[in-house]
Amino acid sequence: MKKFICALMLFVIGILPGWADTISTDKSGFDKIYNVIDDAVFDLRYYSPYNFTGHKIRGYNAPVAYMTKEALQALAVAAADLRSQGYRILVWDSYRPQKAVDNFVEWINNPNDPGNKSFYPTLQKSDLIAGDYIMPKSGHTRGSTIDLTIIKQDGSFVDMGGTFDLFSEISHPDYKKLTKKQKKNRKILRDAMVKAGFKPLDSEWWHFTLKNEPYPDTYFNFDVE
């Protein structure tokens, strides 16, 4: 009997971390980015087929971007810093519904749909999950993560040495073959975001998450609309 109880306790302890995560459709803690940062520019890739799947992604019903209110206030600080240096932010993705992440996984598991190979030119499709490029759960779904770059105030391009969602070592922030100018541009974005309270990702120069995110164990699933 004691052995059974011990085994049961170990089983429960083993599954508790999974119970800690919750799914919510409550968007009361969120706001649209343009409501707070009126000069932000948007190129929301998952609202269009121009992404690695080659399809518009489920849950993106309008070309708008949400974040938690706490993350958005921090982003406004970073945007003001960048504005003082002559830049504006361009947003590719921020809050991402769980149904969109599920859509990514469905695409991965469909052997007959190669998507847009230009986003993973040196990899096989199966490598995207094995290499943690695509995961069944995403920090974006917690609402305090953003994918972005900088452009000049007049809207002109800033060379970052690689584009959004390029699944390659080129996307690593410290990629060794960047030019001095590309390294400087990445650093400008990174410094402003880190100073405002975000933490970077070591595999994607465009990806930042609020350090003190308000919903660390909640994955949201309301539509972007």
Secondary structure as UniProt FT lines:
FT   HELIX           2..20
FT   STRAND          22..24
FT   TURN            28..29
FT   STRAND          30..32
FT   HELIX           33..36
FT   TURN            38..39
FT   STRAND          41..42
FT   HELIX           45..47
FT   TURN            52..53
FT   TURN            58..59
FT   STRAND          66..68
FT   HELIX           69..84
FT   TURN            85..86
FT   STRAND          87..93
FT   HELIX           98..108
FT   TURN            111..112
FT   HELIX           117..119
FT   TURN            121..122
FT   TURN            125..126
FT   HELIX           127..130
FT   TURN            131..132
FT   HELIX           139..142
FT   STRAND          145..152
FT   TURN            153..154
FT   TURN            164..165
FT   HELIX           169..171
FT   TURN            173..174
FT   TURN            176..177
FT   HELIX           180..195
FT   TURN            196..197
FT   STRAND          198..201
FT   TURN            202..203
FT   STRAND          204..210
FT   TURN            211..212
FT   TURN            216..217
FT   STRAND          218..220
//
